[in-house]
Amino acid sequence: MPRAKFQTLTEQMFYILLCLREECCGIDILDRVSAMTGGRVNVGSGTLYDLLERFCQAGMIRETRVEGRRRSYLLTDKGRETLDKEYRRIQAQAEDYRRHMGEERYP
């Protein structure tokens, strides 16, 4: 059975939504994701604009401004719920790791 859409998020999806807690446009998102992750996560422009469209269609973000080709977006309540759910899922994974690998690895 196929996975439900946005049931879990990729790293790129997670950081795009995290950036959109404040209004910003695509180029700002690309810069913020890289800065936020110390360059560990990069989003290509094609991937970014595809995800922005999918997030808009799913009601997770909304377009707030259009200035020529520049479009700005903002997280919706549904997007915040999705982001919070993913954060809790990641926390649960980290807790599983600590529980099964032993706390002695973490001073």
Jmol script that loads the backbone (N, CA, C; Angstrom):
load data "model"
ATOM      1  N   MET A   1       0.840  -1.167   0.000  1.00  0.00           N
ATOM      2  CA  MET A   1       0.000   0.000   0.000  1.00  0.00           C
ATOM      3  C   MET A   1       0.897   1.246   0.000  1.00  0.00           C
ATOM      4  N   PRO A   2       0.627   2.224  -0.850  1.00  0.00           N
ATOM      5  CA  PRO A   2       1.485   3.409  -0.913  1.00  0.00           C
ATOM      6  C   PRO A   2       1.356   4.262   0.355  1.00  0.00           C
ATOM      7  N   ARG A   3       2.428   4.953   0.660  1.00  0.00           N
ATOM      8  CA  ARG A   3       2.475   5.835   1.824  1.00  0.00           C
ATOM      9  C   ARG A   3       1.583   7.054   1.581  1.00  0.00           C
ATOM     10  N   ALA A   4       0.860   7.463   2.599  1.00  0.00           N
ATOM     11  CA  ALA A   4       0.004   8.644   2.491  1.00  0.00           C
ATOM     12  C   ALA A   4       0.867   9.876   2.239  1.00  0.00           C
ATOM     13  N   LYS A   5       0.350  10.790   1.446  1.00  0.00           N
ATOM     14  CA  LYS A   5       1.078  12.000   1.092  1.00  0.00           C
ATOM     15  C   LYS A   5       1.394  12.808   2.354  1.00  0.00           C
ATOM     16  N   PHE A   6       2.648  13.174   2.512  1.00  0.00           N
ATOM     17  CA  PHE A   6       3.146  13.980   3.633  1.00  0.00           C
ATOM     18  C   PHE A   6       2.980  13.305   4.993  1.00  0.00           C
ATOM     19  N   GLN A   7       2.834  11.971   5.012  1.00  0.00           N
ATOM     20  CA  GLN A   7       2.760  11.249   6.289  1.00  0.00           C
ATOM     21  C   GLN A   7       4.072  11.442   7.048  1.00  0.00           C
ATOM     22  N   THR A   8       5.167  11.360   6.336  1.00  0.00           N
ATOM     23  CA  THR A   8       6.475  11.717   6.877  1.00  0.00           C
ATOM     24  C   THR A   8       7.098  12.696   5.888  1.00  0.00           C
ATOM     25  N   LEU A   9       8.031  13.488   6.377  1.00  0.00           N
ATOM     26  CA  LEU A   9       8.660  14.500   5.532  1.00  0.00           C
ATOM     27  C   LEU A   9      10.121  14.156   5.293  1.00  0.00           C
ATOM     28  N   THR A  10      10.612  14.490   4.121  1.00  0.00           N
ATOM     29  CA  THR A  10      12.046  14.401   3.880  1.00  0.00           C
ATOM     30  C   THR A  10      12.711  15.558   4.621  1.00  0.00           C
ATOM     31  N   GLU A  11      14.018  15.512   4.740  1.00  0.00           N
ATOM     32  CA  GLU A  11      14.725  16.631   5.374  1.00  0.00           C
ATOM     33  C   GLU A  11      14.444  17.936   4.636  1.00  0.00           C
ATOM     34  N   GLN A  12      14.464  17.878   3.324  1.00  0.00           N
ATOM     35  CA  GLN A  12      14.218  19.080   2.538  1.00  0.00           C
ATOM     36  C   GLN A  12      12.828  19.641   2.828  1.00  0.00           C
ATOM     37  N   MET A  13      11.822  18.778   2.854  1.00  0.00           N
ATOM     38  CA  MET A  13      10.464  19.224   3.167  1.00  0.00           C
ATOM     39  C   MET A  13      10.399  19.857   4.550  1.00  0.00           C
ATOM     40  N   PHE A  14      10.996  19.201   5.528  1.00  0.00           N
ATOM     41  CA  PHE A  14      10.983  19.684   6.904  1.00  0.00           C
ATOM     42  C   PHE A  14      11.560  21.090   6.994  1.00  0.00           C
ATOM     43  N   TYR A  15      12.727  21.296   6.391  1.00  0.00           N
ATOM     44  CA  TYR A  15      13.381  22.593   6.501  1.00  0.00           C
ATOM     45  C   TYR A  15      12.680  23.682   5.691  1.00  0.00           C
ATOM     46  N   ILE A  16      12.079  23.336   4.581  1.00  0.00           N
ATOM     47  CA  ILE A  16      11.302  24.322   3.822  1.00  0.00           C
ATOM     48  C   ILE A  16      10.140  24.816   4.683  1.00  0.00           C
ATOM     49  N   LEU A  17       9.403  23.884   5.271  1.00  0.00           N
ATOM     50  CA  LEU A  17       8.281  24.287   6.132  1.00  0.00           C
ATOM     51  C   LEU A  17       8.768  25.085   7.334  1.00  0.00           C
ATOM     52  N   LEU A  18       9.881  24.678   7.908  1.00  0.00           N
ATOM     53  CA  LEU A  18      10.431  25.391   9.060  1.00  0.00           C
ATOM     54  C   LEU A  18      10.778  26.835   8.688  1.00  0.00           C
ATOM     55  N   CYS A  19      11.325  27.041   7.516  1.00  0.00           N
ATOM     56  CA  CYS A  19      11.628  28.397   7.048  1.00  0.00           C
ATOM     57  C   CYS A  19      10.373  29.236   6.925  1.00  0.00           C
ATOM     58  N   LEU A  20       9.274  28.618   6.561  1.00  0.00           N
ATOM     59  CA  LEU A  20       8.054  29.365   6.260  1.00  0.00           C
ATOM     60  C   LEU A  20       7.224  29.705   7.487  1.00  0.00           C
ATOM     61  N   ARG A  21       7.777  29.559   8.672  1.00  0.00           N
ATOM     62  CA  ARG A  21       7.106  30.093   9.861  1.00  0.00           C
ATOM     63  C   ARG A  21       7.118  31.605   9.782  1.00  0.00           C
ATOM     64  N   GLU A  22       8.039  32.141   8.963  1.00  0.00           N
ATOM     65  CA  GLU A  22       8.089  33.562   8.629  1.00  0.00           C
ATOM     66  C   GLU A  22       7.941  33.679   7.118  1.00  0.00           C
ATOM     67  N   GLU A  23       7.266  34.707   6.669  1.00  0.00           N
ATOM     68  CA  GLU A  23       7.071  34.898   5.237  1.00  0.00           C
ATOM     69  C   GLU A  23       8.414  35.026   4.529  1.00  0.00           C
ATOM     70  N   CYS A  24       8.572  34.280   3.444  1.00  0.00           N
ATOM     71  CA  CYS A  24       9.765  34.441   2.620  1.00  0.00           C
ATOM     72  C   CYS A  24       9.521  33.888   1.223  1.00  0.00           C
ATOM     73  N   CYS A  25      10.405  34.259   0.320  1.00  0.00           N
ATOM     74  CA  CYS A  25      10.303  33.816  -1.070  1.00  0.00           C
ATOM     75  C   CYS A  25      11.298  32.677  -1.307  1.00  0.00           C
ATOM     76  N   GLY A  26      11.251  32.125  -2.505  1.00  0.00           N
ATOM     77  CA  GLY A  26      12.062  30.954  -2.822  1.00  0.00           C
ATOM     78  C   GLY A  26      13.543  31.122  -2.584  1.00  0.00           C
ATOM     79  N   ILE A  27      14.131  32.199  -3.066  1.00  0.00           N
ATOM     80  CA  ILE A  27      15.573  32.387  -2.904  1.00  0.00           C
ATOM     81  C   ILE A  27      15.940  32.504  -1.433  1.00  0.00           C
ATOM     82  N   ASP A  28      15.064  33.146  -0.652  1.00  0.00           N
ATOM     83  CA  ASP A  28      15.307  33.233   0.797  1.00  0.00           C
ATOM     84  C   ASP A  28      15.293  31.845   1.427  1.00  0.00           C
ATOM     85  N   ILE A  29      14.370  31.002   0.994  1.00  0.00           N
ATOM     86  CA  ILE A  29      14.282  29.637   1.530  1.00  0.00           C
ATOM     87  C   ILE A  29      15.566  28.878   1.234  1.00  0.00           C
ATOM     88  N   LEU A  30      16.051  28.971  -0.003  1.00  0.00           N
ATOM     89  CA  LEU A  30      17.288  28.266  -0.374  1.00  0.00           C
ATOM     90  C   LEU A  30      18.435  28.695   0.539  1.00  0.00           C
ATOM     91  N   ASP A  31      18.555  29.986   0.782  1.00  0.00           N
ATOM     92  CA  ASP A  31      19.630  30.497   1.643  1.00  0.00           C
ATOM     93  C   ASP A  31      19.434  30.081   3.092  1.00  0.00           C
ATOM     94  N   ARG A  32      18.204  30.158   3.572  1.00  0.00           N
ATOM     95  CA  ARG A  32      17.928  29.850   4.980  1.00  0.00           C
ATOM     96  C   ARG A  32      18.152  28.374   5.303  1.00  0.00           C
ATOM     97  N   VAL A  33      17.741  27.486   4.410  1.00  0.00           N
ATOM     98  CA  VAL A  33      17.936  26.055   4.670  1.00  0.00           C
ATOM     99  C   VAL A  33      19.420  25.751   4.797  1.00  0.00           C
ATOM    100  N   SER A  34      20.205  26.276   3.886  1.00  0.00           N
ATOM    101  CA  SER A  34      21.647  26.037   3.945  1.00  0.00           C
ATOM    102  C   SER A  34      22.247  26.615   5.224  1.00  0.00           C
ATOM    103  N   ALA A  35      21.865  27.835   5.585  1.00  0.00           N
ATOM    104  CA  ALA A  35      22.382  28.472   6.799  1.00  0.00           C
ATOM    105  C   ALA A  35      21.924  27.732   8.052  1.00  0.00           C
ATOM    106  N   MET A  36      20.662  27.341   8.074  1.00  0.00           N
ATOM    107  CA  MET A  36      20.069  26.668   9.231  1.00  0.00           C
ATOM    108  C   MET A  36      20.762  25.340   9.528  1.00  0.00           C
ATOM    109  N   THR A  37      21.222  24.668   8.474  1.00  0.00           N
ATOM    110  CA  THR A  37      21.795  23.336   8.630  1.00  0.00           C
ATOM    111  C   THR A  37      23.318  23.327   8.494  1.00  0.00           C
ATOM    112  N   GLY A  38      23.918  24.496   8.441  1.00  0.00           N
ATOM    113  CA  GLY A  38      25.367  24.562   8.268  1.00  0.00           C
ATOM    114  C   GLY A  38      25.812  23.938   6.959  1.00  0.00           C
ATOM    115  N   GLY A  39      24.972  24.016   5.943  1.00  0.00           N
ATOM    116  CA  GLY A  39      25.308  23.460   4.630  1.00  0.00           C
ATOM    117  C   GLY A  39      25.044  21.969   4.494  1.00  0.00           C
ATOM    118  N   ARG A  40      24.583  21.326   5.558  1.00  0.00           N
ATOM    119  CA  ARG A  40      24.336  19.879   5.522  1.00  0.00           C
ATOM    120  C   ARG A  40      23.185  19.527   4.596  1.00  0.00           C
ATOM    121  N   VAL A  41      22.164  20.378   4.542  1.00  0.00           N
ATOM    122  CA  VAL A  41      21.004  20.127   3.682  1.00  0.00           C
ATOM    123  C   VAL A  41      20.935  21.235   2.641  1.00  0.00           C
ATOM    124  N   ASN A  42      20.877  20.834   1.401  1.00  0.00           N
ATOM    125  CA  ASN A  42      20.710  21.787   0.312  1.00  0.00           C
ATOM    126  C   ASN A  42      19.479  21.396  -0.479  1.00  0.00           C
ATOM    127  N   VAL A  43      18.792  22.382  -0.978  1.00  0.00           N
ATOM    128  CA  VAL A  43      17.589  22.163  -1.770  1.00  0.00           C
ATOM    129  C   VAL A  43      17.839  22.773  -3.142  1.00  0.00           C
ATOM    130  N   GLY A  44      17.668  21.989  -4.174  1.00  0.00           N
ATOM    131  CA  GLY A  44      17.789  22.519  -5.519  1.00  0.00           C
ATOM    132  C   GLY A  44      16.570  23.357  -5.860  1.00  0.00           C
ATOM    133  N   SER A  45      16.728  24.305  -6.760  1.00  0.00           N
ATOM    134  CA  SER A  45      15.611  25.192  -7.082  1.00  0.00           C
ATOM    135  C   SER A  45      14.438  24.434  -7.699  1.00  0.00           C
ATOM    136  N   GLY A  46      14.691  23.441  -8.529  1.00  0.00           N
ATOM    137  CA  GLY A  46      13.606  22.647  -9.105  1.00  0.00           C
ATOM    138  C   GLY A  46      12.820  21.914  -8.037  1.00  0.00           C
ATOM    139  N   THR A  47      13.533  21.316  -7.098  1.00  0.00           N
ATOM    140  CA  THR A  47      12.893  20.615  -5.977  1.00  0.00           C
ATOM    141  C   THR A  47      12.099  21.598  -5.133  1.00  0.00           C
ATOM    142  N   LEU A  48      12.684  22.745  -4.849  1.00  0.00           N
ATOM    143  CA  LEU A  48      12.013  23.745  -4.023  1.00  0.00           C
ATOM    144  C   LEU A  48      10.682  24.162  -4.636  1.00  0.00           C
ATOM    145  N   TYR A  49      10.697  24.547  -5.897  1.00  0.00           N
ATOM    146  CA  TYR A  49       9.466  25.066  -6.500  1.00  0.00           C
ATOM    147  C   TYR A  49       8.420  23.978  -6.686  1.00  0.00           C
ATOM    148  N   ASP A  50       8.857  22.748  -6.914  1.00  0.00           N
ATOM    149  CA  ASP A  50       7.909  21.625  -6.967  1.00  0.00           C
ATOM    150  C   ASP A  50       7.256  21.428  -5.601  1.00  0.00           C
ATOM    151  N   LEU A  51       8.062  21.450  -4.535  1.00  0.00           N
ATOM    152  CA  LEU A  51       7.519  21.260  -3.191  1.00  0.00           C
ATOM    153  C   LEU A  51       6.627  22.424  -2.779  1.00  0.00           C
ATOM    154  N   LEU A  52       6.992  23.644  -3.112  1.00  0.00           N
ATOM    155  CA  LEU A  52       6.147  24.787  -2.787  1.00  0.00           C
ATOM    156  C   LEU A  52       4.778  24.630  -3.427  1.00  0.00           C
ATOM    157  N   GLU A  53       4.743  24.191  -4.664  1.00  0.00           N
ATOM    158  CA  GLU A  53       3.458  23.981  -5.352  1.00  0.00           C
ATOM    159  C   GLU A  53       2.655  22.875  -4.668  1.00  0.00           C
ATOM    160  N   ARG A  54       3.318  21.781  -4.325  1.00  0.00           N
ATOM    161  CA  ARG A  54       2.629  20.674  -3.658  1.00  0.00           C
ATOM    162  C   ARG A  54       2.117  21.078  -2.279  1.00  0.00           C
ATOM    163  N   PHE A  55       2.931  21.839  -1.534  1.00  0.00           N
ATOM    164  CA  PHE A  55       2.512  22.316  -0.219  1.00  0.00           C
ATOM    165  C   PHE A  55       1.307  23.256  -0.341  1.00  0.00           C
ATOM    166  N   CYS A  56       1.319  24.121  -1.351  1.00  0.00           N
ATOM    167  CA  CYS A  56       0.175  25.026  -1.568  1.00  0.00           C
ATOM    168  C   CYS A  56      -1.094  24.226  -1.861  1.00  0.00           C
ATOM    169  N   GLN A  57      -0.975  23.247  -2.752  1.00  0.00           N
ATOM    170  CA  GLN A  57      -2.128  22.424  -3.120  1.00  0.00           C
ATOM    171  C   GLN A  57      -2.666  21.660  -1.917  1.00  0.00           C
ATOM    172  N   ALA A  58      -1.790  21.271  -1.013  1.00  0.00           N
ATOM    173  CA  ALA A  58      -2.195  20.515   0.180  1.00  0.00           C
ATOM    174  C   ALA A  58      -2.683  21.436   1.303  1.00  0.00           C
ATOM    175  N   GLY A  59      -2.592  22.744   1.120  1.00  0.00           N
ATOM    176  CA  GLY A  59      -3.048  23.682   2.138  1.00  0.00           C
ATOM    177  C   GLY A  59      -2.082  23.851   3.303  1.00  0.00           C
ATOM    178  N   MET A  60      -0.825  23.458   3.109  1.00  0.00           N
ATOM    179  CA  MET A  60       0.164  23.551   4.180  1.00  0.00           C
ATOM    180  C   MET A  60       0.864  24.904   4.208  1.00  0.00           C
ATOM    181  N   ILE A  61       0.896  25.575   3.069  1.00  0.00           N
ATOM    182  CA  ILE A  61       1.424  26.923   2.986  1.00  0.00           C
ATOM    183  C   ILE A  61       0.467  27.732   2.117  1.00  0.00           C
ATOM    184  N   ARG A  62       0.601  29.036   2.186  1.00  0.00           N
ATOM    185  CA  ARG A  62      -0.200  29.891   1.308  1.00  0.00           C
ATOM    186  C   ARG A  62       0.701  30.942   0.697  1.00  0.00           C
ATOM    187  N   GLU A  63       0.364  31.309  -0.503  1.00  0.00           N
ATOM    188  CA  GLU A  63       1.083  32.375  -1.177  1.00  0.00           C
ATOM    189  C   GLU A  63       0.615  33.699  -0.583  1.00  0.00           C
ATOM    190  N   THR A  64       1.556  34.559  -0.218  1.00  0.00           N
ATOM    191  CA  THR A  64       1.204  35.816   0.439  1.00  0.00           C
ATOM    192  C   THR A  64       1.418  37.040  -0.433  1.00  0.00           C
ATOM    193  N   ARG A  65       2.387  36.970  -1.337  1.00  0.00           N
ATOM    194  CA  ARG A  65       2.686  38.112  -2.199  1.00  0.00           C
ATOM    195  C   ARG A  65       3.239  37.623  -3.524  1.00  0.00           C
ATOM    196  N   VAL A  66       2.965  38.397  -4.567  1.00  0.00           N
ATOM    197  CA  VAL A  66       3.553  38.158  -5.880  1.00  0.00           C
ATOM    198  C   VAL A  66       4.079  39.493  -6.384  1.00  0.00           C
ATOM    199  N   GLU A  67       5.374  39.529  -6.635  1.00  0.00           N
ATOM    200  CA  GLU A  67       6.014  40.729  -7.172  1.00  0.00           C
ATOM    201  C   GLU A  67       6.808  40.303  -8.396  1.00  0.00           C
ATOM    202  N   GLY A  68       6.204  40.425  -9.560  1.00  0.00           N
ATOM    203  CA  GLY A  68       6.839  39.910 -10.773  1.00  0.00           C
ATOM    204  C   GLY A  68       6.901  38.392 -10.687  1.00  0.00           C
ATOM    205  N   ARG A  69       8.105  37.853 -10.819  1.00  0.00           N
ATOM    206  CA  ARG A  69       8.277  36.399 -10.701  1.00  0.00           C
ATOM    207  C   ARG A  69       8.500  35.956  -9.263  1.00  0.00           C
ATOM    208  N   ARG A  70       8.712  36.905  -8.375  1.00  0.00           N
ATOM    209  CA  ARG A  70       8.994  36.588  -6.967  1.00  0.00           C
ATOM    210  C   ARG A  70       7.691  36.364  -6.207  1.00  0.00           C
ATOM    211  N   ARG A  71       7.584  35.185  -5.609  1.00  0.00           N
ATOM    212  CA  ARG A  71       6.401  34.820  -4.824  1.00  0.00           C
ATOM    213  C   ARG A  71       6.835  34.535  -3.394  1.00  0.00           C
ATOM    214  N   SER A  72       6.053  35.020  -2.458  1.00  0.00           N
ATOM    215  CA  SER A  72       6.342  34.782  -1.045  1.00  0.00           C
ATOM    216  C   SER A  72       5.278  33.857  -0.472  1.00  0.00           C
ATOM    217  N   TYR A  73       5.671  33.105   0.545  1.00  0.00           N
ATOM    218  CA  TYR A  73       4.813  32.085   1.138  1.00  0.00           C
ATOM    219  C   TYR A  73       4.885  32.165   2.650  1.00  0.00           C
ATOM    220  N   LEU A  74       3.876  31.553   3.278  1.00  0.00           N
ATOM    221  CA  LEU A  74       3.801  31.500   4.736  1.00  0.00           C
ATOM    222  C   LEU A  74       3.133  30.189   5.147  1.00  0.00           C
ATOM    223  N   LEU A  75       3.585  29.634   6.242  1.00  0.00           N
ATOM    224  CA  LEU A  75       3.040  28.393   6.788  1.00  0.00           C
ATOM    225  C   LEU A  75       1.594  28.601   7.248  1.00  0.00           C
ATOM    226  N   THR A  76       0.728  27.648   6.979  1.00  0.00           N
ATOM    227  CA  THR A  76      -0.655  27.686   7.477  1.00  0.00           C
ATOM    228  C   THR A  76      -0.744  26.847   8.749  1.00  0.00           C
ATOM    229  N   ASP A  77      -1.906  26.854   9.382  1.00  0.00           N
ATOM    230  CA  ASP A  77      -2.110  26.014  10.564  1.00  0.00           C
ATOM    231  C   ASP A  77      -1.892  24.541  10.223  1.00  0.00           C
ATOM    232  N   LYS A  78      -2.384  24.122   9.068  1.00  0.00           N
ATOM    233  CA  LYS A  78      -2.193  22.724   8.646  1.00  0.00           C
ATOM    234  C   LYS A  78      -0.709  22.410   8.461  1.00  0.00           C
ATOM    235  N   GLY A  79       0.035  23.351   7.891  1.00  0.00           N
ATOM    236  CA  GLY A  79       1.477  23.153   7.724  1.00  0.00           C
ATOM    237  C   GLY A  79       2.189  23.075   9.057  1.00  0.00           C
ATOM    238  N   ARG A  80       1.791  23.922  10.002  1.00  0.00           N
ATOM    239  CA  ARG A  80       2.391  23.897  11.343  1.00  0.00           C
ATOM    240  C   ARG A  80       2.106  22.566  12.033  1.00  0.00           C
ATOM    241  N   GLU A  81       0.883  22.057  11.898  1.00  0.00           N
ATOM    242  CA  GLU A  81       0.540  20.756  12.477  1.00  0.00           C
ATOM    243  C   GLU A  81       1.400  19.649  11.870  1.00  0.00           C
ATOM    244  N   THR A  82       1.582  19.699  10.561  1.00  0.00           N
ATOM    245  CA  THR A  82       2.415  18.697   9.881  1.00  0.00           C
ATOM    246  C   THR A  82       3.854  18.784  10.361  1.00  0.00           C
ATOM    247  N   LEU A  83       4.374  19.992  10.475  1.00  0.00           N
ATOM    248  CA  LEU A  83       5.744  20.199  10.945  1.00  0.00           C
ATOM    249  C   LEU A  83       5.895  19.718  12.386  1.00  0.00           C
ATOM    250  N   ASP A  84       4.934  20.042  13.245  1.00  0.00           N
ATOM    251  CA  ASP A  84       4.978  19.588  14.642  1.00  0.00           C
ATOM    252  C   ASP A  84       4.923  18.066  14.744  1.00  0.00           C
ATOM    253  N   LYS A  85       4.080  17.450  13.930  1.00  0.00           N
ATOM    254  CA  LYS A  85       3.969  15.985  13.923  1.00  0.00           C
ATOM    255  C   LYS A  85       5.294  15.352  13.504  1.00  0.00           C
ATOM    256  N   GLU A  86       5.935  15.924  12.500  1.00  0.00           N
ATOM    257  CA  GLU A  86       7.228  15.386  12.048  1.00  0.00           C
ATOM    258  C   GLU A  86       8.292  15.571  13.118  1.00  0.00           C
ATOM    259  N   TYR A  87       8.278  16.699  13.798  1.00  0.00           N
ATOM    260  CA  TYR A  87       9.231  16.938  14.881  1.00  0.00           C
ATOM    261  C   TYR A  87       9.070  15.885  15.981  1.00  0.00           C
ATOM    262  N   ARG A  88       7.848  15.606  16.361  1.00  0.00           N
ATOM    263  CA  ARG A  88       7.591  14.579  17.390  1.00  0.00           C
ATOM    264  C   ARG A  88       8.049  13.196  16.909  1.00  0.00           C
ATOM    265  N   ARG A  89       7.876  12.912  15.623  1.00  0.00           N
ATOM    266  CA  ARG A  89       8.316  11.623  15.075  1.00  0.00           C
ATOM    267  C   ARG A  89       9.841  11.502  15.156  1.00  0.00           C
ATOM    268  N   ILE A  90      10.535  12.589  14.821  1.00  0.00           N
ATOM    269  CA  ILE A  90      11.998  12.593  14.882  1.00  0.00           C
ATOM    270  C   ILE A  90      12.468  12.449  16.321  1.00  0.00           C
ATOM    271  N   GLN A  91      11.800  13.128  17.245  1.00  0.00           N
ATOM    272  CA  GLN A  91      12.140  13.001  18.663  1.00  0.00           C
ATOM    273  C   GLN A  91      11.974  11.564  19.137  1.00  0.00           C
ATOM    274  N   ALA A  92      10.895  10.910  18.706  1.00  0.00           N
ATOM    275  CA  ALA A  92      10.647   9.516  19.098  1.00  0.00           C
ATOM    276  C   ALA A  92      11.756   8.612  18.554  1.00  0.00           C
ATOM    277  N   GLN A  93      12.218   8.876  17.345  1.00  0.00           N
ATOM    278  CA  GLN A  93      13.316   8.087  16.787  1.00  0.00           C
ATOM    279  C   GLN A  93      14.581   8.270  17.617  1.00  0.00           C
ATOM    280  N   ALA A  94      14.876   9.512  17.981  1.00  0.00           N
ATOM    281  CA  ALA A  94      16.069   9.783  18.783  1.00  0.00           C
ATOM    282  C   ALA A  94      15.968   9.094  20.145  1.00  0.00           C
ATOM    283  N   GLU A  95      14.781   9.120  20.729  1.00  0.00           N
ATOM    284  CA  GLU A  95      14.577   8.447  22.016  1.00  0.00           C
ATOM    285  C   GLU A  95      14.757   6.938  21.877  1.00  0.00           C
ATOM    286  N   ASP A  96      14.250   6.350  20.802  1.00  0.00           N
ATOM    287  CA  ASP A  96      14.450   4.924  20.554  1.00  0.00           C
ATOM    288  C   ASP A  96      15.941   4.607  20.453  1.00  0.00           C
ATOM    289  N   TYR A  97      16.677   5.441  19.752  1.00  0.00           N
ATOM    290  CA  TYR A  97      18.119   5.248  19.610  1.00  0.00           C
ATOM    291  C   TYR A  97      18.799   5.283  20.974  1.00  0.00           C
ATOM    292  N   ARG A  98      18.492   6.314  21.770  1.00  0.00           N
ATOM    293  CA  ARG A  98      19.111   6.420  23.103  1.00  0.00           C
ATOM    294  C   ARG A  98      18.765   5.224  23.977  1.00  0.00           C
ATOM    295  N   ARG A  99      17.523   4.805  23.922  1.00  0.00           N
ATOM    296  CA  ARG A  99      17.080   3.690  24.759  1.00  0.00           C
ATOM    297  C   ARG A  99      17.774   2.389  24.360  1.00  0.00           C
ATOM    298  N   HIS A 100      17.962   2.183  23.079  1.00  0.00           N
ATOM    299  CA  HIS A 100      18.530   0.914  22.622  1.00  0.00           C
ATOM    300  C   HIS A 100      20.048   0.927  22.506  1.00  0.00           C
ATOM    301  N   MET A 101      20.642   2.098  22.388  1.00  0.00           N
ATOM    302  CA  MET A 101      22.096   2.177  22.298  1.00  0.00           C
ATOM    303  C   MET A 101      22.722   2.472  23.655  1.00  0.00           C
ATOM    304  N   GLY A 102      21.922   2.918  24.602  1.00  0.00           N
ATOM    305  CA  GLY A 102      22.436   3.182  25.944  1.00  0.00           C
ATOM    306  C   GLY A 102      22.740   4.648  26.164  1.00  0.00           C
ATOM    307  N   GLU A 103      22.359   5.122  27.313  1.00  0.00           N
ATOM    308  CA  GLU A 103      22.559   6.521  27.673  1.00  0.00           C
ATOM    309  C   GLU A 103      24.035   6.864  27.909  1.00  0.00           C
ATOM    310  N   GLU A 104      24.882   5.864  28.160  1.00  0.00           N
ATOM    311  CA  GLU A 104      26.291   6.152  28.457  1.00  0.00           C
ATOM    312  C   GLU A 104      26.967   6.870  27.289  1.00  0.00           C
ATOM    313  N   ARG A 105      26.383   6.840  26.117  1.00  0.00           N
ATOM    314  CA  ARG A 105      26.968   7.517  24.959  1.00  0.00           C
ATOM    315  C   ARG A 105      26.703   9.020  25.000  1.00  0.00           C
ATOM    316  N   TYR A 106      25.831   9.459  25.931  1.00  0.00           N
ATOM    317  CA  TYR A 106      25.429  10.871  26.009  1.00  0.00           C
ATOM    318  C   TYR A 106      25.705  11.410  27.389  1.00  0.00           C
ATOM    319  N   PRO A 107      26.778  12.162  27.547  1.00  0.00           N
ATOM    320  CA  PRO A 107      27.095  12.699  28.888  1.00  0.00           C
ATOM    321  C   PRO A 107      26.048  13.667  29.374  1.00  0.00           C
TER     322      PRO A 107
END
end "model"
wireframe off; spacefill off
backbone 0.3
color backbone group
